[in-house]
Amino acid sequence: MARNTFCGSAAHAVDRRAFLGGALTAGATLAADMTQLNALAAADVNKALKKTQKRVILLWLAGGASQLETWDPKPGASTGGPFRSIQTDVPGVRISELMPKMAARMKTTCVIRGLNTKNGDHGSAAVTMMKGRRDEAAVRYPDLGAVVAREMGRADSKVPDYVTFYTQTEGRGMAPGTAGFLGARYAPMELTTNNYPEFIKKLDGISDLDHVDRSALRDLLGKQFAQGRSSETMSSQNEAYQRVRGIMASEKLFDVTQEPQKVRDRYGPTQFAEQTLIARRLVEAGVPFVRVGRAWWDSHGQNFETHQEMVPELDHVMATLLDDLCERGLLDDVMVVTLAEFGRTPSINASLGRDHFASAWSCTVSGAGIKRGAVYGKTDPKGQTVTAEEVDAGRLFATIYSALGVDPEKNYYVGSRPVPLVNPGVHAVQDLLQ
């Protein structure tokens, strides 16, 4: 006798064919749902990766800008000079009257007033302030740009990892970008003659069609050669070629005429302003690190005239850059640093200048993971010594790395030797981290 397992409920009235058809439909629906979920998950991951890819613009004040005419004025003191201090939008914080635009934007910025880096020589001090420490006899450390390129760059990137502008001649050779033991892969693209990289444009004698055809032929021959073959050398060569081709495609990033005229007018017509605008274009496109060198702040004579000319330009360009980044929603991911090799002496020499001074000077760090509207460090009434919250080069770099989400104690390796990003025992200033 055949066994009837159908209970008679309409809910169970499905034959085998209908069941299979329904199962296939459900499976297809589930697969479609899973595909959609996977796509959403991938989008979330990409969004998270994009969000955590920090970038840095370093405004390098070559020669040593005076802290007394910028971030730590001492009006009324015998060392103070002729300029007044003005109130900022952070209660109780005053800066030089030469910086009214930044005074209105101090809430976006952190000022470190207690730098004591102990080195007043242009060349070696510049190297120290680019690397956060001195080289050893057998180890050449990478600079900040190379480390950020290594940590934040991507192998499949179509843009450079590290770009440096230094088109003035004064002091250029004192602070060249260097990848140190990280190797040439993370060395900077250095622009020293104009704002445009050499050798990335196709030759005028090659038409666009010829350029495309040559690239297609190379891809075809490369794929044929790669069939059945596998080697690190071949993969490295292909990666290098794709990277060069990507950088060639990024040439318009260096062209400020691609920006609306009102944006160019906003930054201003000076070389420093144009290079800073290009720096914004580069980091917006994903370049991890851009340094813009502004020379020459070495005011052994006529210090006040020099700073009366140069500080307002810094004030305008820096304020415009921070506004621009904020309006584009980039300030949480882009750090802006103003830094030099040292500051200037509180004492005023016979030529009405200020000399090299590394014992009590200032820098600023804005955006990314840095606390905004903060002032860290204090100097005495004449600006001669740090009286509270002293910071050396190592702590500054540990703080920058931490704010970018990079562990300062992370080890690289030189041969089998582990080398941390900062010297052992050096820690970030936690009070400056968000």
DRENDO-1510 file (C-alpha; in Angstrom, 1 decimal, always signed):
<recs>
REC; n; res; u; v; w
REC; 1; MET; +0.0; +0.0; +0.0 .
REC; 2; ALA; +1.4; +3.4; -1.0 .
REC; 3; ARG; +2.0; +5.7; +1.8 .
REC; 4; ASN; +0.4; +9.1; +1.5 .
REC; 5; THR; +2.3; +11.8; +3.3 .
REC; 6; PHE; +0.2; +14.7; +2.1 .
REC; 7; CYS; -1.8; +16.1; +5.1 .
REC; 8; GLY; -4.4; +17.8; +2.9 .
REC; 9; SER; -3.3; +21.4; +3.9 .
REC; 10; ALA; -3.3; +23.9; +1.0 .
REC; 11; ALA; +0.0; +25.1; +2.3 .
REC; 12; HIS; +1.6; +21.8; +1.3 .
REC; 13; ALA; -0.1; +21.5; -2.1 .
REC; 14; VAL; +3.1; +21.7; -4.2 .
REC; 15; ASP; +4.2; +19.0; -6.5 .
REC; 16; ARG; +7.8; +18.0; -7.1 .
REC; 17; ARG; +8.2; +20.0; -10.3 .
REC; 18; ALA; +6.7; +23.1; -8.7 .
REC; 19; PHE; +9.0; +22.6; -5.7 .
REC; 20; LEU; +12.1; +22.4; -7.9 .
REC; 21; GLY; +11.0; +25.4; -9.9 .
REC; 22; GLY; +10.4; +27.3; -6.7 .
REC; 23; ALA; +13.7; +26.3; -5.3 .
REC; 24; LEU; +15.5; +27.4; -8.4 .
REC; 25; THR; +13.7; +30.7; -8.3 .
REC; 26; ALA; +14.5; +31.1; -4.6 .
REC; 27; GLY; +18.1; +30.2; -5.3 .
REC; 28; ALA; +18.4; +32.7; -8.1 .
REC; 29; THR; +16.8; +35.3; -5.9 .
REC; 30; LEU; +19.1; +34.4; -3.0 .
REC; 31; ALA; +22.1; +34.5; -5.4 .
REC; 32; ALA; +21.0; +37.9; -6.6 .
REC; 33; ASP; +20.6; +39.1; -3.0 .
REC; 34; MET; +24.0; +37.8; -2.1 .
REC; 35; THR; +25.5; +39.4; -5.1 .
REC; 36; GLN; +23.9; +42.7; -4.1 .
REC; 37; LEU; +25.1; +42.2; -0.5 .
REC; 38; ASN; +28.6; +41.4; -1.6 .
REC; 39; ALA; +28.6; +44.5; -3.8 .
REC; 40; LEU; +27.4; +46.6; -0.9 .
REC; 41; ALA; +30.0; +45.1; +1.3 .
REC; 42; ALA; +32.7; +45.7; -1.2 .
REC; 43; ALA; +31.5; +49.3; -1.6 .
REC; 44; ASP; +31.6; +49.7; +2.2 .
REC; 45; VAL; +35.1; +48.3; +2.3 .
REC; 46; ASN; +36.2; +50.6; -0.5 .
REC; 47; LYS; +34.6; +53.5; +1.3 .
REC; 48; ALA; +36.4; +52.5; +4.5 .
REC; 49; LEU; +39.7; +52.1; +2.7 .
REC; 50; LYS; +39.2; +55.5; +1.0 .
REC; 51; LYS; +38.3; +57.0; +4.4 .
REC; 52; THR; +41.4; +55.7; +6.1 .
REC; 53; GLN; +43.8; +56.7; +3.3 .
REC; 54; LYS; +45.3; +59.8; +4.9 .
REC; 55; ARG; +47.4; +62.2; +2.9 .
REC; 56; VAL; +49.8; +65.0; +3.8 .
REC; 57; ILE; +50.7; +68.4; +2.5 .
REC; 58; LEU; +53.9; +69.7; +4.0 .
REC; 59; LEU; +54.5; +73.5; +3.6 .
REC; 60; TRP; +58.3; +73.6; +4.0 .
REC; 61; LEU; +59.5; +77.0; +5.2 .
REC; 62; ALA; +63.0; +76.7; +4.0 .
REC; 63; GLY; +65.7; +78.6; +5.9 .
REC; 64; GLY; +63.8; +78.9; +9.1 .
REC; 65; ALA; +60.7; +81.1; +9.6 .
REC; 66; SER; +60.6; +83.1; +12.8 .
REC; 67; GLN; +58.2; +81.9; +15.4 .
REC; 68; LEU; +58.1; +85.4; +16.9 .
REC; 69; GLU; +56.7; +86.8; +13.7 .
REC; 70; THR; +54.2; +84.0; +13.3 .
REC; 71; TRP; +52.9; +81.6; +15.9 .
REC; 72; ASP; +54.6; +82.7; +19.2 .
REC; 73; PRO; +54.8; +86.5; +19.3 .
REC; 74; LYS; +56.3; +88.3; +22.3 .
REC; 75; PRO; +55.1; +91.9; +21.9 .
REC; 76; GLY; +56.5; +94.4; +24.3 .
REC; 77; ALA; +59.5; +92.2; +25.2 .
REC; 78; SER; +63.0; +93.4; +24.3 .
REC; 79; THR; +63.1; +90.4; +21.8 .
REC; 80; GLY; +59.6; +91.0; +20.5 .
REC; 81; GLY; +60.2; +93.1; +17.4 .
REC; 82; PRO; +57.8; +95.7; +16.0 .
REC; 83; PHE; +54.7; +93.6; +15.3 .
REC; 84; ARG; +51.7; +93.3; +17.6 .
REC; 85; SER; +49.9; +90.1; +18.6 .
REC; 86; ILE; +46.2; +89.6; +17.8 .
REC; 87; GLN; +43.5; +87.5; +19.3 .
REC; 88; THR; +42.5; +84.3; +17.4 .
REC; 89; ASP; +39.1; +82.5; +17.3 .
REC; 90; VAL; +40.4; +80.3; +20.1 .
REC; 91; PRO; +40.0; +82.1; +23.4 .
REC; 92; GLY; +43.3; +83.1; +25.0 .
REC; 93; VAL; +45.4; +82.2; +21.9 .
REC; 94; ARG; +47.2; +85.1; +20.2 .
REC; 95; ILE; +49.4; +85.0; +17.1 .
REC; 96; SER; +51.3; +87.7; +15.0 .
REC; 97; GLU; +49.3; +90.5; +13.5 .
REC; 98; LEU; +50.9; +89.5; +10.2 .
REC; 99; MET; +48.5; +86.4; +10.1 .
REC; 100; PRO; +45.0; +87.8; +10.4 .
REC; 101; LYS; +43.5; +85.1; +8.2 .
REC; 102; MET; +44.9; +82.2; +10.2 .
REC; 103; ALA; +43.9; +84.1; +13.4 .
REC; 104; ALA; +40.3; +83.6; +12.2 .
REC; 105; ARG; +40.9; +79.9; +11.5 .
REC; 106; MET; +42.9; +78.7; +14.6 .
REC; 107; LYS; +40.0; +76.4; +15.4 .
REC; 108; THR; +41.2; +74.3; +12.4 .
REC; 109; THR; +44.8; +74.2; +13.5 .
REC; 110; CYS; +47.2; +72.9; +16.2 .
REC; 111; VAL; +50.2; +75.0; +17.1 .
REC; 112; ILE; +53.2; +73.4; +18.7 .
REC; 113; ARG; +55.2; +76.1; +20.5 .
REC; 114; GLY; +57.6; +74.0; +22.4 .
REC; 115; LEU; +59.9; +72.6; +19.7 .
REC; 116; ASN; +63.5; +72.0; +21.0 .
REC; 117; THR; +65.4; +70.2; +18.3 .
REC; 118; LYS; +68.9; +71.2; +19.3 .
REC; 119; ASN; +70.4; +71.7; +15.8 .
REC; 120; GLY; +71.0; +75.1; +14.3 .
REC; 121; ASP; +72.8; +74.0; +11.2 .
REC; 122; HIS; +70.8; +74.4; +8.0 .
REC; 123; GLY; +71.9; +71.2; +6.3 .
REC; 124; SER; +71.9; +68.6; +9.1 .
REC; 125; ALA; +68.9; +70.3; +10.8 .
REC; 126; ALA; +66.9; +70.1; +7.5 .
REC; 127; VAL; +67.7; +66.4; +7.2 .
REC; 128; THR; +66.6; +65.8; +10.9 .
REC; 129; MET; +63.3; +67.7; +10.4 .
REC; 130; MET; +62.5; +65.8; +7.2 .
REC; 131; LYS; +63.3; +62.4; +8.9 .
REC; 132; GLY; +62.5; +63.0; +12.6 .
REC; 133; ARG; +66.0; +61.8; +13.6 .
REC; 134; ARG; +69.6; +61.7; +12.5 .
REC; 135; ASP; +71.0; +59.1; +10.1 .
REC; 136; GLU; +73.3; +56.4; +11.5 .
REC; 137; ALA; +76.7; +55.6; +10.0 .
REC; 138; ALA; +75.3; +52.5; +8.3 .
REC; 139; VAL; +71.6; +53.4; +8.0 .
REC; 140; ARG; +70.0; +56.1; +5.9 .
REC; 141; TYR; +66.5; +56.7; +7.1 .
REC; 142; PRO; +63.6; +57.5; +4.9 .
REC; 143; ASP; +62.0; +60.9; +5.2 .
REC; 144; LEU; +58.4; +61.7; +6.2 .
REC; 145; GLY; +57.3; +61.7; +2.6 .
REC; 146; ALA; +58.8; +58.3; +1.8 .
REC; 147; VAL; +57.3; +56.7; +4.9 .
REC; 148; VAL; +53.8; +58.2; +4.1 .
REC; 149; ALA; +54.2; +57.0; +0.5 .
REC; 150; ARG; +55.1; +53.5; +1.8 .
REC; 151; GLU; +52.2; +53.4; +4.3 .
REC; 152; MET; +49.5; +55.1; +2.3 .
REC; 153; GLY; +50.4; +54.5; -1.3 .
REC; 154; ARG; +48.9; +51.7; -3.4 .
REC; 155; ALA; +50.6; +49.5; -5.9 .
REC; 156; ASP; +47.8; +50.0; -8.4 .
REC; 157; SER; +47.8; +53.7; -8.0 .
REC; 158; LYS; +47.7; +55.8; -11.2 .
REC; 159; VAL; +49.2; +58.8; -9.4 .
REC; 160; PRO; +52.7; +59.4; -7.9 .
REC; 161; ASP; +53.2; +58.5; -4.3 .
REC; 162; TYR; +55.5; +61.4; -3.3 .
REC; 163; VAL; +55.9; +64.8; -5.0 .
REC; 164; THR; +58.1; +67.6; -3.9 .
REC; 165; PHE; +58.1; +71.2; -5.2 .
REC; 166; TYR; +61.3; +73.2; -4.6 .
REC; 167; THR; +61.8; +75.7; -7.4 .
REC; 168; GLN; +63.7; +78.4; -5.6 .
REC; 169; THR; +67.5; +77.8; -5.6 .
REC; 170; GLU; +68.3; +78.9; -2.0 .
REC; 171; GLY; +68.7; +75.9; +0.3 .
REC; 172; ARG; +67.4; +73.4; -2.2 .
REC; 173; GLY; +70.3; +71.0; -1.8 .
REC; 174; MET; +70.0; +71.0; +2.0 .
REC; 175; ALA; +66.7; +69.1; +2.2 .
REC; 176; PRO; +66.3; +66.8; -0.8 .
REC; 177; GLY; +63.6; +64.2; -0.6 .
REC; 178; THR; +65.0; +60.8; +0.1 .
REC; 179; ALA; +63.6; +57.3; +0.5 .
REC; 180; GLY; +66.6; +56.1; +2.4 .
REC; 181; PHE; +66.7; +52.3; +3.0 .
REC; 182; LEU; +63.1; +52.0; +1.5 .
REC; 183; GLY; +64.6; +52.3; -1.9 .
REC; 184; ALA; +63.9; +54.1; -5.2 .
REC; 185; ARG; +60.3; +52.8; -5.3 .
REC; 186; TYR; +59.4; +55.5; -2.6 .
REC; 187; ALA; +61.7; +58.3; -3.8 .
REC; 188; PRO; +60.0; +61.6; -4.6 .
REC; 189; MET; +59.2; +63.1; -8.0 .
REC; 190; GLU; +61.2; +66.3; -7.5 .
REC; 191; LEU; +60.1; +69.4; -9.4 .
REC; 192; THR; +62.9; +72.0; -9.3 .
REC; 193; THR; +62.5; +74.0; -12.5 .
REC; 194; ASN; +58.8; +74.5; -12.9 .
REC; 195; ASN; +55.5; +73.1; -11.7 .
REC; 196; TYR; +55.3; +70.4; -14.4 .
REC; 197; PRO; +57.1; +67.0; -14.3 .
REC; 198; GLU; +59.5; +66.4; -17.1 .
REC; 199; PHE; +59.3; +63.3; -19.4 .
REC; 200; ILE; +55.7; +62.3; -18.6 .
REC; 201; LYS; +54.2; +63.9; -21.7 .
REC; 202; LYS; +54.3; +62.0; -25.0 .
REC; 203; LEU; +56.5; +63.4; -27.7 .
REC; 204; ASP; +54.9; +66.0; -29.9 .
REC; 205; GLY; +55.8; +63.8; -33.0 .
REC; 206; ILE; +53.7; +61.0; -31.7 .
REC; 207; SER; +49.9; +61.3; -32.4 .
REC; 208; ASP; +47.3; +60.3; -29.8 .
REC; 209; LEU; +46.4; +57.4; -32.1 .
REC; 210; ASP; +50.0; +56.2; -32.4 .
REC; 211; HIS; +50.3; +56.4; -28.6 .
REC; 212; VAL; +47.2; +54.3; -28.1 .
REC; 213; ASP; +48.3; +51.8; -30.7 .
REC; 214; ARG; +51.8; +51.4; -29.2 .
REC; 215; SER; +50.3; +50.8; -25.8 .
REC; 216; ALA; +47.9; +48.2; -27.2 .
REC; 217; LEU; +50.7; +46.4; -29.1 .
REC; 218; ARG; +52.8; +46.3; -25.9 .
REC; 219; ASP; +49.9; +44.9; -24.0 .
REC; 220; LEU; +49.3; +42.2; -26.6 .
REC; 221; LEU; +53.0; +41.1; -26.8 .
REC; 222; GLY; +53.3; +41.2; -23.1 .
REC; 223; LYS; +50.3; +38.9; -22.6 .
REC; 224; GLN; +51.6; +36.5; -25.2 .
REC; 225; PHE; +55.0; +36.4; -23.5 .
REC; 226; ALA; +53.4; +35.9; -20.1 .
REC; 227; GLN; +51.4; +32.8; -21.1 .
REC; 228; GLY; +52.9; +29.9; -19.2 .
REC; 229; ARG; +55.5; +32.0; -17.5 .
REC; 230; SER; +55.6; +33.4; -14.0 .
REC; 231; SER; +58.4; +35.3; -12.3 .
REC; 232; GLU; +58.8; +38.2; -9.8 .
REC; 233; THR; +61.0; +40.1; -12.3 .
REC; 234; MET; +58.3; +40.0; -15.0 .
REC; 235; SER; +55.6; +41.0; -12.5 .
REC; 236; SER; +57.8; +43.8; -11.2 .
REC; 237; GLN; +58.4; +45.0; -14.8 .
REC; 238; ASN; +54.7; +45.0; -15.6 .
REC; 239; GLU; +53.9; +46.8; -12.4 .
REC; 240; ALA; +56.5; +49.5; -13.1 .
REC; 241; TYR; +55.2; +49.9; -16.7 .
REC; 242; GLN; +51.6; +50.2; -15.5 .
REC; 243; ARG; +52.7; +52.7; -12.9 .
REC; 244; VAL; +54.6; +54.9; -15.4 .
REC; 245; ARG; +51.6; +54.8; -17.8 .
REC; 246; GLY; +49.3; +55.8; -14.9 .
REC; 247; ILE; +51.6; +58.7; -14.0 .
REC; 248; MET; +51.6; +59.8; -17.6 .
REC; 249; ALA; +47.8; +59.8; -17.5 .
REC; 250; SER; +47.9; +62.1; -14.4 .
REC; 251; GLU; +49.8; +64.9; -16.1 .
REC; 252; LYS; +46.7; +67.2; -16.0 .
REC; 253; LEU; +46.8; +67.2; -12.2 .
REC; 254; PHE; +49.9; +69.4; -12.4 .
REC; 255; ASP; +48.1; +71.9; -14.7 .
REC; 256; VAL; +46.5; +74.7; -12.7 .
REC; 257; THR; +44.7; +76.0; -15.8 .
REC; 258; GLN; +42.4; +73.0; -15.3 .
REC; 259; GLU; +41.1; +74.8; -12.2 .
REC; 260; PRO; +38.3; +77.4; -12.5 .
REC; 261; GLN; +39.7; +80.9; -12.7 .
REC; 262; LYS; +37.9; +81.8; -9.4 .
REC; 263; VAL; +39.7; +79.0; -7.6 .
REC; 264; ARG; +43.1; +80.2; -9.0 .
REC; 265; ASP; +42.3; +83.8; -8.0 .
REC; 266; ARG; +41.4; +82.6; -4.6 .
REC; 267; TYR; +44.8; +81.0; -4.0 .
REC; 268; GLY; +46.6; +83.9; -5.7 .
REC; 269; PRO; +49.2; +84.3; -8.5 .
REC; 270; THR; +52.4; +83.6; -6.7 .
REC; 271; GLN; +54.5; +80.5; -7.3 .
REC; 272; PHE; +53.9; +79.3; -3.8 .
REC; 273; ALA; +50.2; +79.7; -4.2 .
REC; 274; GLU; +50.1; +77.8; -7.5 .
REC; 275; GLN; +52.2; +75.0; -6.1 .
REC; 276; THR; +49.9; +74.7; -3.1 .
REC; 277; LEU; +46.9; +74.6; -5.3 .
REC; 278; ILE; +48.5; +71.8; -7.3 .
REC; 279; ALA; +49.3; +70.0; -4.0 .
REC; 280; ARG; +45.6; +70.1; -3.2 .
REC; 281; ARG; +44.8; +68.7; -6.7 .
REC; 282; LEU; +47.3; +65.9; -6.1 .
REC; 283; VAL; +46.1; +64.8; -2.7 .
REC; 284; GLU; +42.5; +65.0; -3.8 .
REC; 285; ALA; +43.5; +62.5; -6.6 .
REC; 286; GLY; +45.1; +60.2; -4.0 .
REC; 287; VAL; +48.7; +61.3; -3.9 .
REC; 288; PRO; +49.8; +60.4; -0.3 .
REC; 289; PHE; +52.4; +63.1; +0.2 .
REC; 290; VAL; +53.2; +66.5; -1.3 .
REC; 291; ARG; +55.9; +68.9; -0.1 .
REC; 292; VAL; +55.8; +72.5; -1.2 .
REC; 293; GLY; +59.0; +74.3; -0.4 .
REC; 294; ARG; +58.9; +78.1; +0.2 .
REC; 295; ALA; +62.3; +79.7; +0.4 .
REC; 296; TRP; +64.1; +81.8; +1.7 .
REC; 297; TRP; +63.3; +82.6; +5.4 .
REC; 298; ASP; +67.0; +82.9; +6.5 .
REC; 299; SER; +66.7; +86.4; +7.8 .
REC; 300; HIS; +70.1; +87.2; +9.4 .
REC; 301; GLY; +69.6; +90.8; +8.1 .
REC; 302; GLN; +66.3; +92.8; +7.8 .
REC; 303; ASN; +64.3; +90.1; +9.6 .
REC; 304; PHE; +61.3; +92.3; +10.0 .
REC; 305; GLU; +61.1; +93.4; +6.3 .
REC; 306; THR; +61.6; +89.8; +5.2 .
REC; 307; HIS; +58.7; +88.5; +7.4 .
REC; 308; GLN; +56.5; +91.5; +6.6 .
REC; 309; GLU; +56.7; +90.3; +3.0 .
REC; 310; MET; +56.6; +86.5; +3.4 .
REC; 311; VAL; +54.3; +85.9; +6.4 .
REC; 312; PRO; +51.2; +87.5; +4.8 .
REC; 313; GLU; +51.7; +85.2; +1.8 .
REC; 314; LEU; +51.9; +82.2; +4.1 .
REC; 315; ASP; +48.9; +83.4; +6.0 .
REC; 316; HIS; +46.8; +83.8; +2.8 .
REC; 317; VAL; +47.9; +80.5; +1.1 .
REC; 318; MET; +47.6; +78.4; +4.3 .
REC; 319; ALA; +44.1; +79.8; +5.1 .
REC; 320; THR; +42.9; +79.3; +1.6 .
REC; 321; LEU; +44.2; +75.7; +1.5 .
REC; 322; LEU; +42.5; +74.9; +4.8 .
REC; 323; ASP; +39.2; +76.5; +3.7 .
REC; 324; ASP; +39.4; +74.6; +0.4 .
REC; 325; LEU; +40.1; +71.2; +2.0 .
REC; 326; CYS; +37.3; +71.8; +4.5 .
REC; 327; GLU; +34.8; +72.8; +1.8 .
REC; 328; ARG; +35.7; +69.6; -0.2 .
REC; 329; GLY; +35.3; +67.4; +2.9 .
REC; 330; LEU; +39.0; +66.5; +2.8 .
REC; 331; LEU; +40.3; +68.0; +6.1 .
REC; 332; ASP; +39.6; +64.9; +8.1 .
REC; 333; ASP; +41.8; +62.9; +5.7 .
REC; 334; VAL; +44.4; +65.4; +4.7 .
REC; 335; MET; +47.0; +66.7; +7.1 .
REC; 336; VAL; +48.7; +70.1; +6.5 .
REC; 337; VAL; +52.0; +70.7; +8.3 .
REC; 338; THR; +54.0; +73.9; +8.4 .
REC; 339; LEU; +57.6; +73.1; +9.3 .
REC; 340; ALA; +61.2; +74.3; +8.8 .
REC; 341; GLU; +64.6; +73.2; +9.9 .
REC; 342; PHE; +64.5; +75.5; +12.9 .
REC; 343; GLY; +63.3; +78.9; +14.0 .
REC; 344; ARG; +64.9; +82.3; +14.6 .
REC; 345; THR; +66.7; +83.7; +17.7 .
REC; 346; PRO; +64.8; +85.9; +20.1 .
REC; 347; SER; +67.9; +88.2; +20.1 .
REC; 348; ILE; +68.1; +90.7; +17.3 .
REC; 349; ASN; +71.5; +91.1; +15.8 .
REC; 350; ALA; +73.3; +94.3; +14.6 .
REC; 351; SER; +71.8; +93.9; +11.1 .
REC; 352; LEU; +68.3; +93.9; +12.6 .
REC; 353; GLY; +68.1; +90.2; +11.8 .
REC; 354; ARG; +67.4; +87.0; +13.7 .
REC; 355; ASP; +69.9; +84.1; +13.5 .
REC; 356; HIS; +69.4; +80.3; +13.6 .
REC; 357; PHE; +67.6; +79.0; +16.7 .
REC; 358; ALA; +66.5; +75.5; +17.5 .
REC; 359; SER; +65.9; +75.7; +21.2 .
REC; 360; ALA; +62.3; +77.1; +21.4 .
REC; 361; TRP; +60.4; +77.4; +18.1 .
REC; 362; SER; +57.1; +76.5; +16.5 .
REC; 363; CYS; +55.3; +74.5; +13.8 .
REC; 364; THR; +51.7; +73.8; +13.0 .
REC; 365; VAL; +49.8; +70.6; +12.2 .
REC; 366; SER; +46.2; +70.7; +10.9 .
REC; 367; GLY; +43.6; +68.2; +9.9 .
REC; 368; ALA; +43.6; +64.3; +9.8 .
REC; 369; GLY; +43.7; +63.0; +13.4 .
REC; 370; ILE; +45.2; +66.1; +15.1 .
REC; 371; LYS; +43.2; +67.9; +17.7 .
REC; 372; ARG; +42.1; +71.3; +16.4 .
REC; 373; GLY; +42.3; +74.6; +18.1 .
REC; 374; ALA; +45.0; +73.3; +20.4 .
REC; 375; VAL; +48.2; +75.0; +21.5 .
REC; 376; TYR; +50.9; +72.7; +22.9 .
REC; 377; GLY; +54.1; +74.0; +24.6 .
REC; 378; LYS; +55.0; +77.3; +26.2 .
REC; 379; THR; +58.1; +79.5; +26.0 .
REC; 380; ASP; +59.3; +82.1; +28.5 .
REC; 381; PRO; +58.4; +85.8; +28.1 .
REC; 382; LYS; +61.3; +86.5; +25.9 .
REC; 383; GLY; +61.0; +83.3; +23.8 .
REC; 384; GLN; +64.4; +81.9; +24.8 .
REC; 385; THR; +63.5; +78.6; +26.4 .
REC; 386; VAL; +60.6; +76.1; +26.5 .
REC; 387; THR; +59.0; +76.2; +29.9 .
REC; 388; ALA; +56.4; +73.5; +29.4 .
REC; 389; GLU; +55.5; +70.6; +27.1 .
REC; 390; GLU; +58.7; +70.4; +25.2 .
REC; 391; VAL; +58.7; +68.4; +21.9 .
REC; 392; ASP; +61.7; +67.2; +20.0 .
REC; 393; ALA; +61.8; +66.0; +16.4 .
REC; 394; GLY; +61.1; +62.4; +17.3 .
REC; 395; ARG; +58.0; +63.1; +19.3 .
REC; 396; LEU; +56.7; +65.4; +16.6 .
REC; 397; PHE; +57.1; +62.6; +14.0 .
REC; 398; ALA; +55.6; +60.0; +16.4 .
REC; 399; THR; +52.6; +62.3; +16.8 .
REC; 400; ILE; +52.2; +62.8; +13.0 .
REC; 401; TYR; +52.4; +59.1; +12.4 .
REC; 402; SER; +49.9; +58.3; +15.1 .
REC; 403; ALA; +47.4; +60.9; +13.8 .
REC; 404; LEU; +47.7; +59.3; +10.4 .
REC; 405; GLY; +46.9; +55.9; +11.8 .
REC; 406; VAL; +50.4; +54.6; +11.5 .
REC; 407; ASP; +52.0; +52.9; +14.5 .
REC; 408; PRO; +55.3; +54.8; +15.2 .
REC; 409; GLU; +56.7; +51.6; +16.7 .
REC; 410; LYS; +56.1; +49.6; +13.5 .
REC; 411; ASN; +59.3; +48.0; +12.3 .
REC; 412; TYR; +60.9; +48.1; +8.9 .
REC; 413; TYR; +63.8; +45.8; +8.2 .
REC; 414; VAL; +67.3; +46.6; +7.0 .
REC; 415; GLY; +68.6; +43.2; +6.2 .
REC; 416; SER; +67.5; +41.2; +9.3 .
REC; 417; ARG; +67.7; +44.3; +11.6 .
REC; 418; PRO; +64.3; +45.7; +12.7 .
REC; 419; VAL; +64.1; +49.5; +12.5 .
REC; 420; PRO; +61.1; +51.2; +14.0 .
REC; 421; LEU; +59.7; +54.4; +12.4 .
REC; 422; VAL; +60.9; +56.5; +15.4 .
REC; 423; ASN; +63.7; +55.8; +17.8 .
REC; 424; PRO; +62.9; +53.4; +20.7 .
REC; 425; GLY; +61.3; +55.1; +23.6 .
REC; 426; VAL; +59.9; +58.0; +21.6 .
REC; 427; HIS; +56.1; +58.4; +21.9 .
REC; 428; ALA; +53.4; +60.6; +20.4 .
REC; 429; VAL; +52.0; +63.5; +22.3 .
REC; 430; GLN; +48.6; +62.0; +23.2 .
REC; 431; ASP; +47.1; +65.4; +24.1 .
REC; 432; LEU; +47.3; +66.4; +20.4 .
REC; 433; LEU; +45.5; +63.3; +19.0 .
REC; 434; GLN; +41.8; +63.3; +18.4 .
</recs>
